[in-house]
Amino acid sequence: MSTLNVFTGKTVEEAIANGLDHLGLTKEEVNIEVLNEGRKGFLKIGSKEAEVRIERKAAPKPKDLPLQKGKVWVESGVIHCIDSTGNKEKLMVHVPPTILLYKNNELMKDKCTISESDQVKVNFKNEEIKTKWKIEMTKDRLTATLKVEPGTKTFYKLRDQKPAREIKLEAIKTVIPNLTLTAEEIHKRLMSLGITTGIQEEQIDAACKAETNGEFIIAKGESPVEGKNGWLEYLVDVKEGKSFKERKDGSIDFREGLDIPSIEASTTIAIIHDPIEGLAGKGVTGEVIVPKPVQPLVVKAGRGVKISDHQILATSMGRPSVQKRGNTAIITVLPKLEHRGDVGLESGNLRFNGDIVISGNVENHMEVVANGSVEIRGTASEAKIKAGQSITHYSNVIASEILVGNSEGIEISGQFEQQVETMNQLLEPSNFETEIGVFVQMPSAINSTIYSSGDVFINKQGCYNCTIFAKGLVEVKGFVRGGRLFAGLGTRLEEAGSKGGTPTLICVPHDQIITIKNVFSETTIQIGKRVYKFTKDMTNIVARIDEQGSISIR
Protein backbone atom coordinates (compact mmCIF):
# COMPACT_ATOMS: atom_id res chain seq x y z
CA MET A 1 0.00 0.00 0.00
CA SER A 2 3.08 2.27 -0.03
CA THR A 3 4.02 4.67 -2.85
CA LEU A 4 7.01 3.92 -5.07
CA ASN A 5 8.74 6.60 -7.16
CA VAL A 6 11.90 6.94 -9.23
CA PHE A 7 13.70 10.30 -9.31
CA THR A 8 16.74 11.61 -11.23
CA GLY A 9 19.38 14.29 -10.81
CA LYS A 10 22.91 15.26 -11.80
CA THR A 11 24.16 13.49 -8.65
CA VAL A 12 22.68 10.94 -6.27
CA GLU A 13 22.27 13.67 -3.63
CA GLU A 14 20.39 15.90 -6.07
CA ALA A 15 18.11 13.02 -7.14
CA ILE A 16 17.29 12.27 -3.48
CA ALA A 17 16.60 15.96 -2.78
CA ASN A 18 14.30 16.17 -5.81
CA GLY A 19 12.36 13.13 -4.63
CA LEU A 20 11.99 14.31 -1.06
CA ASP A 21 10.81 17.75 -2.26
CA HIS A 22 8.28 16.14 -4.58
CA LEU A 23 6.92 13.77 -1.92
CA GLY A 24 7.09 16.28 0.92
CA LEU A 25 8.91 13.76 3.10
CA THR A 26 12.13 13.56 5.09
CA LYS A 27 14.86 10.93 4.87
CA GLU A 28 13.62 9.40 8.12
CA GLU A 29 10.23 8.70 6.54
CA VAL A 30 11.48 6.80 3.45
CA ASN A 31 13.64 3.95 2.16
CA ILE A 32 16.11 4.99 -0.57
CA GLU A 33 17.50 2.63 -3.23
CA VAL A 34 20.22 3.88 -5.59
CA LEU A 35 19.45 2.52 -9.04
CA ASN A 36 22.18 4.33 -10.96
CA GLU A 37 24.96 6.57 -9.65
CA GLY A 38 25.24 8.29 -13.04
CA ARG A 39 28.37 9.57 -14.79
CA LYS A 40 29.58 12.97 -15.99
CA GLY A 41 31.14 12.10 -19.36
CA PHE A 42 33.56 14.24 -21.34
CA LEU A 43 32.10 17.54 -22.59
CA LYS A 44 28.73 16.11 -21.53
CA ILE A 45 29.09 13.32 -24.14
CA GLY A 46 27.99 10.00 -22.71
CA SER A 47 26.83 11.59 -19.43
CA LYS A 48 23.99 9.91 -17.55
CA GLU A 49 21.86 11.15 -14.68
CA ALA A 50 21.72 9.40 -11.32
CA GLU A 51 18.53 7.47 -10.47
CA VAL A 52 17.05 6.60 -7.09
CA ARG A 53 13.89 4.86 -5.98
CA ILE A 54 12.25 6.36 -2.90
CA GLU A 55 9.69 4.28 -1.03
CA ARG A 56 7.73 5.58 1.91
CA LYS A 57 8.32 3.41 4.94
CA ALA A 58 5.28 1.35 5.83
CA ALA A 59 3.78 2.33 9.13
CA PRO A 60 3.75 -0.48 11.66
CA LYS A 61 0.41 -2.17 11.87
CA PRO A 62 -1.52 -1.70 15.07
CA LYS A 63 -0.96 -4.38 17.64
CA ASP A 64 -4.69 -4.79 18.26
CA LEU A 65 -5.60 -5.86 14.72
CA PRO A 66 -9.10 -7.12 15.61
CA LEU A 67 -10.11 -3.54 16.49
CA GLN A 68 -9.08 -2.35 13.01
CA LYS A 69 -10.89 -4.98 11.02
CA GLY A 70 -13.32 -3.53 8.54
CA LYS A 71 -11.64 -0.10 8.81
CA VAL A 72 -9.61 2.21 6.59
CA TRP A 73 -7.35 4.97 7.90
CA VAL A 74 -4.39 7.25 7.08
CA GLU A 75 -1.25 7.14 9.18
CA SER A 76 2.03 9.02 8.45
CA GLY A 77 0.64 9.96 5.05
CA VAL A 78 -0.05 6.33 4.02
CA ILE A 79 -3.46 4.75 3.42
CA HIS A 80 -4.03 1.50 5.39
CA CYS A 81 -6.99 -0.84 5.55
CA ILE A 82 -7.96 -4.22 6.97
CA ASP A 83 -10.84 -6.06 5.39
CA SER A 84 -13.75 -7.15 7.50
CA THR A 85 -14.27 -10.82 8.26
CA GLY A 86 -15.57 -12.49 5.19
CA ASN A 87 -15.10 -9.28 3.23
CA LYS A 88 -18.81 -8.56 3.57
CA GLU A 89 -18.61 -4.76 4.14
CA LYS A 90 -16.85 -2.56 1.60
CA LEU A 91 -14.47 0.18 2.76
CA MET A 92 -15.07 3.60 1.18
CA VAL A 93 -12.60 6.45 0.42
CA HIS A 94 -13.77 9.90 -0.76
CA VAL A 95 -11.26 11.71 -3.03
CA PRO A 96 -11.18 15.55 -3.40
CA PRO A 97 -9.98 17.14 -6.72
CA THR A 98 -6.62 18.15 -5.24
CA ILE A 99 -5.60 14.50 -4.69
CA LEU A 100 -4.77 11.94 -7.42
CA LEU A 101 -5.66 8.46 -6.11
CA TYR A 102 -4.76 5.45 -8.23
CA LYS A 103 -6.24 2.04 -7.39
CA ASN A 104 -4.60 -0.77 -9.29
CA ASN A 105 -3.13 1.86 -11.67
CA GLU A 106 -6.59 3.35 -12.41
CA LEU A 107 -7.32 6.99 -11.44
CA MET A 108 -10.23 7.18 -9.03
CA LYS A 109 -12.62 10.18 -8.97
CA ASP A 110 -14.94 11.37 -6.24
CA LYS A 111 -14.96 8.09 -4.28
CA CYS A 112 -14.02 4.42 -4.45
CA THR A 113 -14.00 1.21 -2.44
CA ILE A 114 -10.72 -0.39 -1.43
CA SER A 115 -9.53 -3.64 0.13
CA GLU A 116 -6.28 -5.12 1.35
CA SER A 117 -5.63 -6.68 -2.04
CA ASP A 118 -5.72 -3.35 -3.89
CA GLN A 119 -2.55 -1.53 -4.93
CA VAL A 120 -3.07 2.11 -3.92
CA LYS A 121 -0.90 5.03 -5.05
CA VAL A 122 -1.36 8.72 -4.15
CA ASN A 123 0.05 11.64 -6.13
CA PHE A 124 -0.45 15.41 -5.81
CA LYS A 125 -0.51 18.36 -8.16
CA ASN A 126 2.61 19.98 -6.78
CA GLU A 127 3.52 23.48 -8.00
CA GLU A 128 6.85 25.17 -8.66
CA ILE A 129 7.30 28.91 -9.37
CA LYS A 130 10.73 30.26 -10.28
CA THR A 131 12.19 33.45 -8.84
CA LYS A 132 11.23 36.63 -10.73
CA TRP A 133 13.83 39.40 -10.91
CA LYS A 134 14.95 42.45 -12.85
CA ILE A 135 17.74 45.01 -12.73
CA GLU A 136 17.03 48.75 -12.94
CA MET A 137 19.60 51.51 -13.37
CA THR A 138 19.02 55.11 -12.25
CA LYS A 139 19.03 57.88 -14.88
CA ASP A 140 22.28 59.29 -13.49
CA ARG A 141 23.82 55.80 -13.88
CA LEU A 142 25.11 55.89 -10.31
CA THR A 143 23.09 52.97 -8.95
CA ALA A 144 21.87 49.59 -10.21
CA THR A 145 19.10 47.98 -8.17
CA LEU A 146 18.02 44.33 -8.29
CA LYS A 147 14.35 43.71 -7.54
CA VAL A 148 13.64 40.13 -6.45
CA GLU A 149 10.40 38.21 -6.01
CA PRO A 150 11.44 34.75 -4.71
CA GLY A 151 9.83 31.66 -6.22
CA THR A 152 7.99 28.98 -4.28
CA LYS A 153 7.51 25.20 -4.20
CA THR A 154 4.14 23.90 -3.09
CA PHE A 155 3.69 20.25 -2.15
CA TYR A 156 1.09 18.19 -0.32
CA LYS A 157 0.79 15.08 1.84
CA LEU A 158 -2.16 13.23 3.29
CA ARG A 159 -3.56 14.26 6.65
CA ASP A 160 -3.84 11.37 9.12
CA GLN A 161 -7.35 9.90 9.51
CA LYS A 162 -8.70 7.73 12.31
CA PRO A 163 -9.86 4.20 11.40
CA ALA A 164 -13.40 4.13 10.02
CA ARG A 165 -15.43 2.29 7.42
CA GLU A 166 -15.55 5.47 5.32
CA ILE A 167 -13.02 8.33 5.23
CA LYS A 168 -12.52 11.54 3.23
CA LEU A 169 -8.95 12.18 2.17
CA GLU A 170 -7.49 15.59 3.06
CA ALA A 171 -4.23 17.17 1.89
CA ILE A 172 -1.83 19.21 4.01
CA LYS A 173 -0.31 22.03 1.96
CA THR A 174 3.30 23.13 2.50
CA VAL A 175 4.94 26.07 0.72
CA ILE A 176 8.72 26.55 0.79
CA PRO A 177 10.97 29.09 -0.99
CA ASN A 178 12.24 28.08 -4.42
CA LEU A 179 15.42 30.13 -4.77
CA THR A 180 16.33 29.65 -8.42
CA LEU A 181 18.24 32.91 -8.93
CA THR A 182 22.03 32.51 -9.20
CA ALA A 183 24.92 34.95 -9.04
CA GLU A 184 25.99 33.72 -12.48
CA GLU A 185 22.68 34.86 -14.00
CA ILE A 186 22.97 38.27 -12.32
CA HIS A 187 26.53 38.85 -13.54
CA LYS A 188 25.51 37.83 -17.06
CA ARG A 189 22.69 40.39 -17.03
CA LEU A 190 24.99 43.10 -15.61
CA MET A 191 27.42 42.50 -18.47
CA SER A 192 24.61 42.80 -21.04
CA LEU A 193 23.65 46.18 -19.51
CA GLY A 194 27.25 47.37 -19.57
CA ILE A 195 27.40 47.58 -15.77
CA THR A 196 30.99 46.90 -14.79
CA THR A 197 31.85 49.31 -11.97
CA GLY A 198 31.15 49.13 -8.24
CA ILE A 199 29.65 45.61 -8.24
CA GLN A 200 28.38 44.73 -4.74
CA GLU A 201 28.98 40.97 -4.36
CA GLU A 202 27.53 40.81 -0.84
CA GLN A 203 24.26 42.28 -2.08
CA ILE A 204 24.16 39.86 -5.00
CA ASP A 205 24.62 36.95 -2.59
CA ALA A 206 21.89 38.33 -0.31
CA ALA A 207 19.51 38.69 -3.27
CA CYS A 208 20.06 35.05 -4.30
CA LYS A 209 19.24 33.92 -0.75
CA ALA A 210 16.28 36.27 -0.21
CA GLU A 211 13.10 34.47 0.83
CA THR A 212 10.88 37.59 0.68
CA ASN A 213 10.39 40.35 -1.88
CA GLY A 214 13.19 42.88 -1.73
CA GLU A 215 15.39 45.42 -3.49
CA PHE A 216 19.17 45.20 -3.44
CA ILE A 217 21.68 47.78 -4.62
CA ILE A 218 24.08 45.54 -6.54
CA ALA A 219 26.22 48.24 -8.17
CA LYS A 220 27.29 51.68 -6.93
CA GLY A 221 29.07 54.33 -8.92
CA GLU A 222 31.04 57.24 -7.53
CA SER A 223 29.02 60.45 -7.31
CA PRO A 224 30.80 63.58 -8.51
CA VAL A 225 31.78 66.00 -5.79
CA GLU A 226 30.17 69.27 -6.79
CA GLY A 227 32.33 72.32 -6.69
CA LYS A 228 31.48 75.66 -5.12
CA ASN A 229 30.95 78.97 -6.85
CA GLY A 230 32.84 81.95 -5.59
CA TRP A 231 31.35 83.24 -2.34
CA LEU A 232 31.63 85.87 0.38
CA GLU A 233 32.73 85.07 3.90
CA TYR A 234 31.07 87.74 6.04
CA LEU A 235 33.02 89.07 9.02
CA VAL A 236 30.26 91.41 10.22
CA ASP A 237 26.48 91.10 10.63
CA VAL A 238 24.94 91.48 7.16
CA LYS A 239 21.22 90.80 6.70
CA GLU A 240 19.94 90.58 3.16
CA GLY A 241 16.31 90.25 4.33
CA LYS A 242 15.06 91.99 7.43
CA SER A 243 12.40 90.30 9.59
CA PHE A 244 11.18 91.17 13.04
CA LYS A 245 11.10 88.83 16.05
CA GLU A 246 7.78 87.79 17.57
CA ARG A 247 7.05 86.73 21.15
CA LYS A 248 5.15 83.51 21.83
CA ASP A 249 1.89 85.46 22.21
CA GLY A 250 2.33 86.99 18.74
CA SER A 251 3.31 90.48 19.89
CA ILE A 252 6.46 92.17 18.62
CA ASP A 253 9.58 92.38 20.76
CA PHE A 254 11.14 95.71 19.78
CA ARG A 255 14.14 95.18 22.03
CA GLU A 256 15.57 92.25 20.05
CA GLY A 257 16.46 91.68 16.44
CA LEU A 258 15.27 95.06 15.13
CA ASP A 259 18.40 97.19 15.07
CA ILE A 260 20.06 97.56 11.70
CA PRO A 261 23.74 96.54 12.07
CA SER A 262 26.31 99.29 11.69
CA ILE A 263 30.10 99.30 11.33
CA GLU A 264 32.98 101.75 11.63
CA ALA A 265 35.20 102.95 8.80
CA SER A 266 38.15 100.62 7.91
CA THR A 267 36.17 97.56 9.07
CA THR A 268 36.65 94.42 6.95
CA ILE A 269 33.13 93.51 5.82
CA ALA A 270 33.87 90.26 3.99
CA ILE A 271 36.50 88.14 2.26
CA ILE A 272 36.05 87.14 -1.38
CA HIS A 273 36.70 83.43 -1.99
CA ASP A 274 37.57 82.01 -5.38
CA PRO A 275 35.46 79.12 -6.71
CA ILE A 276 36.44 75.55 -5.86
CA GLU A 277 36.43 73.05 -8.71
CA GLY A 278 34.49 69.81 -8.22
CA LEU A 279 35.74 66.25 -8.62
CA ALA A 280 34.54 63.93 -11.39
CA GLY A 281 32.58 60.80 -10.51
CA LYS A 282 32.13 57.45 -12.23
CA GLY A 283 28.92 55.71 -13.25
CA VAL A 284 28.22 51.99 -12.87
CA THR A 285 28.79 51.61 -16.62
CA GLY A 286 32.26 53.10 -16.24
CA GLU A 287 31.67 56.51 -17.82
CA VAL A 288 33.04 59.66 -16.20
CA ILE A 289 30.41 61.97 -14.63
CA VAL A 290 31.54 65.59 -14.81
CA PRO A 291 30.47 67.94 -11.99
CA LYS A 292 28.70 71.20 -12.74
CA PRO A 293 31.02 74.06 -13.76
CA VAL A 294 31.77 76.70 -11.13
CA GLN A 295 31.82 80.47 -11.54
CA PRO A 296 33.63 83.23 -9.70
CA LEU A 297 31.57 85.79 -7.77
CA VAL A 298 31.63 89.21 -9.39
CA VAL A 299 31.88 91.76 -6.57
CA LYS A 300 31.24 95.45 -7.20
CA ALA A 301 32.13 98.10 -4.63
CA GLY A 302 29.38 100.65 -4.04
CA ARG A 303 29.28 103.70 -1.83
CA GLY A 304 31.43 103.53 1.31
CA VAL A 305 33.32 100.40 0.20
CA LYS A 306 36.64 99.48 -1.42
CA ILE A 307 38.09 96.13 -2.49
CA SER A 308 41.70 95.28 -1.72
CA ASP A 309 43.32 91.86 -2.20
CA HIS A 310 40.10 89.80 -1.91
CA GLN A 311 38.99 91.87 1.10
CA ILE A 312 35.96 94.19 1.16
CA LEU A 313 36.68 97.20 3.39
CA ALA A 314 34.36 99.93 4.68
CA THR A 315 35.54 103.49 3.98
CA SER A 316 32.77 105.15 6.01
CA MET A 317 30.53 104.45 8.99
CA GLY A 318 27.09 102.99 8.34
CA ARG A 319 25.17 99.80 7.60
CA PRO A 320 26.76 97.16 5.34
CA SER A 321 24.37 96.22 2.55
CA VAL A 322 24.68 93.33 0.10
CA GLN A 323 22.48 93.02 -2.96
CA LYS A 324 22.85 89.86 -5.06
CA ARG A 325 21.70 89.75 -8.66
CA GLY A 326 22.58 86.44 -10.27
CA ASN A 327 26.33 85.90 -9.87
CA THR A 328 27.02 89.52 -8.98
CA ALA A 329 27.16 91.06 -5.50
CA ILE A 330 27.01 94.81 -4.92
CA ILE A 331 28.42 95.88 -1.54
CA THR A 332 27.64 99.29 -0.05
CA VAL A 333 27.74 100.99 3.34
CA LEU A 334 24.62 103.04 3.91
CA PRO A 335 24.12 105.64 6.60
CA LYS A 336 21.04 105.31 8.84
CA LEU A 337 18.49 107.93 9.93
CA GLU A 338 16.53 107.30 13.13
CA HIS A 339 13.41 109.46 13.39
CA ARG A 340 11.79 109.58 16.81
CA GLY A 341 8.06 110.26 16.88
CA ASP A 342 5.57 110.71 14.05
CA VAL A 343 6.18 111.84 10.50
CA GLY A 344 3.72 114.71 10.08
CA LEU A 345 3.47 118.40 9.35
CA GLU A 346 5.88 119.20 12.17
CA SER A 347 8.67 117.01 10.77
CA GLY A 348 7.88 117.35 7.08
CA ASN A 349 8.52 114.60 4.54
CA LEU A 350 11.54 112.37 5.08
CA ARG A 351 14.00 111.74 2.22
CA PHE A 352 17.31 110.06 3.04
CA ASN A 353 20.15 108.41 1.08
CA GLY A 354 20.34 105.39 3.38
CA ASP A 355 18.11 103.63 5.93
CA ILE A 356 15.26 105.22 7.88
CA VAL A 357 13.82 103.95 11.16
CA ILE A 358 10.59 105.66 12.30
CA SER A 359 9.44 105.02 15.87
CA GLY A 360 5.97 106.61 15.41
CA ASN A 361 3.26 106.88 12.75
CA VAL A 362 3.36 108.23 9.21
CA GLU A 363 0.41 110.59 9.03
CA ASN A 364 -1.94 111.56 6.19
CA HIS A 365 -0.35 112.76 2.91
CA MET A 366 3.22 112.43 4.22
CA GLU A 367 6.08 110.86 2.24
CA VAL A 368 9.03 108.75 3.35
CA VAL A 369 11.73 108.01 0.75
CA ALA A 370 14.95 106.02 1.41
CA ASN A 371 17.61 104.51 -0.83
CA GLY A 372 18.08 101.71 1.70
CA SER A 373 15.49 100.21 4.03
CA VAL A 374 12.53 101.71 5.91
CA GLU A 375 11.15 100.51 9.24
CA ILE A 376 7.91 101.99 10.57
CA ARG A 377 6.80 100.95 14.05
CA GLY A 378 3.51 102.86 13.97
CA THR A 379 0.72 102.95 11.40
CA ALA A 380 0.88 104.42 7.91
CA SER A 381 -2.34 106.17 6.87
CA GLU A 382 -2.84 107.82 3.47
CA ALA A 383 0.93 108.00 3.16
CA LYS A 384 3.52 107.25 0.48
CA ILE A 385 6.48 105.08 1.50
CA LYS A 386 9.30 104.34 -0.92
CA ALA A 387 12.52 102.36 -0.29
CA GLY A 388 15.34 100.99 -2.40
CA GLN A 389 15.78 97.74 -0.48
CA SER A 390 13.01 96.85 1.99
CA ILE A 391 10.03 98.23 3.90
CA THR A 392 9.00 96.68 7.22
CA HIS A 393 5.76 97.78 8.93
CA TYR A 394 4.99 96.67 12.47
CA SER A 395 1.45 98.08 12.40
CA ASN A 396 -1.35 98.50 9.90
CA VAL A 397 -1.13 100.14 6.48
CA ILE A 398 -4.25 102.11 5.55
CA ALA A 399 -5.02 103.79 2.20
CA SER A 400 -1.31 104.18 1.47
CA GLU A 401 1.06 103.72 -1.45
CA ILE A 402 4.04 101.46 -0.78
CA LEU A 403 6.94 101.09 -3.24
CA VAL A 404 10.13 99.07 -2.69
CA GLY A 405 13.06 98.15 -4.93
CA ASN A 406 13.56 99.32 -8.48
CA SER A 407 10.27 101.05 -9.35
CA GLU A 408 11.64 103.11 -12.24
CA GLY A 409 9.05 103.42 -15.01
CA ILE A 410 6.28 101.92 -12.85
CA GLU A 411 3.07 103.87 -12.31
CA ILE A 412 0.73 101.86 -10.09
CA SER A 413 -1.90 104.52 -9.52
CA GLY A 414 -4.64 105.28 -12.07
CA GLN A 415 -7.11 103.08 -13.91
CA PHE A 416 -7.09 99.33 -13.41
CA GLU A 417 -6.99 98.66 -17.18
CA GLN A 418 -3.68 100.53 -17.37
CA GLN A 419 -2.37 98.53 -14.41
CA VAL A 420 -3.30 95.24 -16.07
CA GLU A 421 -1.50 96.27 -19.26
CA THR A 422 1.60 97.17 -17.26
CA MET A 423 1.61 93.93 -15.35
CA ASN A 424 0.96 91.82 -18.48
CA GLN A 425 4.30 93.13 -19.72
CA LEU A 426 5.97 92.50 -16.37
CA LEU A 427 4.53 88.98 -16.14
CA GLU A 428 6.67 87.86 -19.08
CA PRO A 429 9.74 86.44 -17.27
CA SER A 430 12.17 87.84 -19.84
CA ASN A 431 11.04 91.38 -19.11
CA PHE A 432 12.21 91.65 -15.51
CA GLU A 433 14.59 90.32 -12.92
CA THR A 434 13.53 89.79 -9.33
CA GLU A 435 15.76 91.63 -6.89
CA ILE A 436 17.17 89.43 -4.12
CA GLY A 437 16.80 90.84 -0.61
CA VAL A 438 14.02 93.26 -1.65
CA PHE A 439 10.70 92.85 0.16
CA VAL A 440 7.70 94.48 1.83
CA GLN A 441 6.47 93.11 5.15
CA MET A 442 3.41 94.18 7.15
CA PRO A 443 0.70 92.70 9.42
CA SER A 444 -2.27 94.00 7.37
CA ALA A 445 -3.24 96.42 4.62
CA ILE A 446 -6.52 98.18 3.77
CA ASN A 447 -7.35 100.07 0.54
CA SER A 448 -3.65 100.37 -0.28
CA THR A 449 -1.42 99.96 -3.31
CA ILE A 450 1.79 97.98 -2.88
CA TYR A 451 4.63 97.52 -5.38
CA SER A 452 7.77 95.42 -4.82
CA SER A 453 10.51 94.40 -7.23
CA GLY A 454 11.04 91.51 -4.77
CA ASP A 455 8.57 89.84 -2.40
CA VAL A 456 5.50 90.89 -0.41
CA PHE A 457 4.69 89.31 2.99
CA ILE A 458 1.45 90.04 4.87
CA ASN A 459 1.71 87.96 8.00
CA LYS A 460 -1.25 88.75 10.27
CA GLN A 461 -4.85 89.71 9.41
CA GLY A 462 -4.39 89.99 5.61
CA CYS A 463 -5.39 92.64 3.08
CA TYR A 464 -8.69 94.20 2.04
CA ASN A 465 -9.38 95.85 -1.32
CA CYS A 466 -5.68 96.33 -2.14
CA THR A 467 -3.75 96.35 -5.38
CA ILE A 468 -0.48 94.42 -4.99
CA PHE A 469 2.26 94.22 -7.63
CA ALA A 470 5.26 91.97 -6.88
CA LYS A 471 8.01 90.67 -9.14
CA GLY A 472 8.73 88.00 -6.54
CA LEU A 473 6.56 85.91 -4.21
CA VAL A 474 3.37 87.11 -2.50
CA GLU A 475 2.55 85.36 0.77
CA VAL A 476 -0.55 86.27 2.81
CA LYS A 477 -1.20 84.39 6.05
CA GLY A 478 -4.59 86.04 6.53
CA PHE A 479 -7.19 86.86 3.87
CA VAL A 480 -7.10 88.51 0.45
CA ARG A 481 -10.53 90.08 0.19
CA GLY A 482 -11.28 92.13 -2.91
CA GLY A 483 -8.72 93.98 -5.00
CA ARG A 484 -6.09 92.71 -7.41
CA LEU A 485 -2.91 90.78 -6.72
CA PHE A 486 -0.04 90.24 -9.19
CA ALA A 487 2.93 87.98 -8.27
CA GLY A 488 5.85 87.25 -10.59
CA LEU A 489 7.03 84.19 -8.62
CA GLY A 490 3.66 82.80 -7.54
CA THR A 491 1.46 83.09 -4.46
CA ARG A 492 0.88 81.32 -1.15
CA LEU A 493 -2.45 82.54 0.28
CA GLU A 494 -4.43 81.51 3.35
CA GLU A 495 -7.81 82.74 2.06
CA ALA A 496 -9.05 84.48 -1.09
CA GLY A 497 -12.41 86.15 -1.76
CA SER A 498 -15.33 86.28 0.67
CA LYS A 499 -18.64 84.55 1.43
CA GLY A 500 -20.43 87.55 -0.04
CA GLY A 501 -18.64 87.10 -3.36
CA THR A 502 -16.37 90.16 -3.23
CA PRO A 503 -14.61 90.29 -6.65
CA THR A 504 -10.97 89.29 -6.18
CA LEU A 505 -8.31 88.81 -8.89
CA ILE A 506 -5.07 86.85 -8.44
CA CYS A 507 -2.60 86.85 -11.32
CA VAL A 508 0.80 85.16 -11.97
CA PRO A 509 2.96 84.46 -15.07
CA HIS A 510 2.32 81.36 -17.19
CA ASP A 511 5.14 79.35 -15.54
CA GLN A 512 4.15 80.06 -11.92
CA ILE A 513 1.80 78.48 -9.39
CA ILE A 514 -1.10 79.85 -7.34
CA THR A 515 -1.59 78.17 -3.96
CA ILE A 516 -4.67 79.00 -1.84
CA LYS A 517 -5.80 77.17 1.30
CA ASN A 518 -9.42 78.44 1.15
CA VAL A 519 -10.99 80.13 -1.86
CA PHE A 520 -14.54 81.52 -2.17
CA SER A 521 -16.72 81.67 -5.26
CA GLU A 522 -16.48 84.73 -7.54
CA THR A 523 -12.68 84.74 -7.04
CA THR A 524 -10.81 84.93 -10.36
CA ILE A 525 -7.29 83.66 -11.08
CA GLN A 526 -5.17 84.43 -14.13
CA ILE A 527 -2.08 82.43 -15.11
CA GLY A 528 -0.38 84.02 -18.08
CA LYS A 529 -3.25 84.77 -20.45
CA ARG A 530 -5.52 82.01 -19.13
CA VAL A 531 -8.36 83.02 -16.78
CA TYR A 532 -10.44 80.87 -14.43
CA LYS A 533 -13.33 81.99 -12.19
CA PHE A 534 -14.38 79.87 -9.20
CA THR A 535 -18.10 79.12 -9.11
CA LYS A 536 -18.03 77.42 -5.70
CA ASP A 537 -16.02 77.46 -2.50
CA MET A 538 -12.95 75.17 -2.55
CA THR A 539 -10.03 74.24 -0.30
CA ASN A 540 -6.33 73.46 -0.76
CA ILE A 541 -6.07 74.84 -4.28
CA VAL A 542 -2.93 74.45 -6.39
CA ALA A 543 -3.32 76.02 -9.85
CA ARG A 544 -0.85 75.93 -12.75
CA ILE A 545 -0.72 75.69 -16.55
CA ASP A 546 -0.76 72.04 -17.70
CA GLU A 547 0.89 70.51 -20.77
CA GLN A 548 -2.14 71.37 -22.92
CA GLY A 549 -1.83 75.06 -22.01
CA SER A 550 -4.93 75.15 -19.81
CA ILE A 551 -5.29 75.99 -16.13
CA SER A 552 -5.11 72.85 -13.99
CA ILE A 553 -6.82 72.99 -10.58
CA ARG A 554 -6.19 70.41 -7.88
Salt bridges, closest charged atoms under 4 A:
ASP21 OD2 - LYS153 NZ 3.19
GLU33 OE1 - ARG53 NH1 3.27
GLU89 OE1 - ARG165 NE 3.01
GLU136 OE2 - LYS134 NZ 3.25
GLU136 OE1 - LYS147 NZ 3.13
GLU166 OE2 - HIS94 NE2 2.23
GLU170 OE1 - ARG159 NE 3.18
GLU201 OE1 - HIS187 NE2 3.15
ASP205 OD2 - LYS209 NZ 3.22
GLU215 OE2 - LYS147 NZ 3.94
GLU233 OE1 - HIS273 NE2 2.70
GLU246 OE1 - LYS460 NZ 2.72
ASP253 OD1 - ARG247 NH2 3.63
ASP253 OD1 - ARG255 NE 3.56
GLU256 OE1 - LYS245 NZ 3.09
ASP274 OD1 - HIS310 NE2 3.23
GLU338 OE2 - LYS336 NZ 3.27
ASP355 OD2 - ARG319 NE 2.09
GLU367 OE1 - ARG351 NH2 2.81
GLU375 OE2 - LYS242 NZ 3.60
GLU382 OE1 - HIS365 NE2 3.75
GLU401 OE2 - LYS384 NZ 3.77
GLU435 OE1 - ARG325 NH2 2.71
GLU475 OE1 - ARG492 NH2 2.70
GLU494 OE2 - LYS517 NZ 3.70
GLU495 OE2 - ARG481 NH2 2.51
GLU522 OE1 - LYS533 NZ 3.10
